[in-house]
Amino acid sequence: MSPRPRKVTDQQLFAAAHAVMSKVGPGELTLAAIATEAGVTAAVLVQRFGSKRALLLALSEEAAQRANEFFAALGKRHASPLAALYAYADCVSGMATSPVALVRNLSYLQIDLTDPDFRRHLVKQARATRTALERLVAAAAEAGELIRNLQPAQLARTVEATLSGSVLTWAFYQKGTAAQWIRADLEAVLAPYLQKRCT
């Protein structure tokens, strides 16, 4: 006898968790709230994951595993590697739709940084992201959008550091939107590497 099919997939539960996490910090996050968002009972989450921590760990692992898929999707949506790079910057700005939202996201990041189990997934995701950024930079140079005599690994590291820092500095100054602030910083970093066009 085959097992009964799950009415709600893990992906749907992860989406529900993300939705609730976008509204509350770790201290206020509950399985009951996630269950309500997903349209199931908290018992379903306990049966599937065992605890809130286990659910968040599964969510963290899933994010790390899907990093390459995320960048592949960006590449499909943007024929230009440079455009895909800017699109990634726009995604980063989603952490800071408001100063309050940024603080909330940083509170989850604190868990990722201090709990060894979460940090393992964070590092895996960060490495995949750095590699993907390096590929985008190299592809942009190959496409003639950036100069060819650059070092993709170093520029990718600089882009990564710029985007991470830009999110925080936007919160300090709060001029314009986070997306506008971060894009301006990325443009400044890339400006010396842009391929000059003859007019």
C-alpha positions, 0 to 999 in steps of 0.5 A: 500500500502506497503512502498517502500523498502530502497535501502540502509540499515542503516548498509550500511550507517554506514559502509560508515560513518566509511569509511569516518571517517577513513580518516578525522576528525570530522571537515572535516566529511560531509554528502556529503562525507558519501553519496558519499561513500555510493553511495547515495545523501546527501538528503537521509542521511538528510531524514534518520537521519536529520543531521550529528550529528544525524547520528553520534549519531545513529552510536554511539548507534549502536556500543554500541548495537553491543558490545556483538555481536562483542565479540560473533563473536570473541568467534566463531572465536577463540576456545581459550578464551585467543586467543580471548582476544589477538584478541580483543587487535589486534582490539584495535590496529586498532585505531592506524594504524598510529600516524595520524590515532590515533589522528583522532580517539581520536578527535572522542573520545573527542566528545564521552567524552564531549557530554552527548548524545554521552557519554551515548552510550560510557558508555554503550559500555564500560560496555559491553566491560568490562563485555565481557572481564571479561567473557573471563578471567573467561573462560580462567581460566576455560579452564586452560589457566589462573590460577584458583585463580584469580579475573576475574573482577579485571583482566578484568579491568586491561586488559581494562586499559592496552589496552587503555593506550598502544595505547597512549604510542605506539604513544609516542615511535612509536616502531614497530607497534601498534599491536606489542606494545599492544600485548607485554603489554597485554602479560606482564599483563597476564604473572603472570596469565598464567597456567604453563604447565608441560613439 
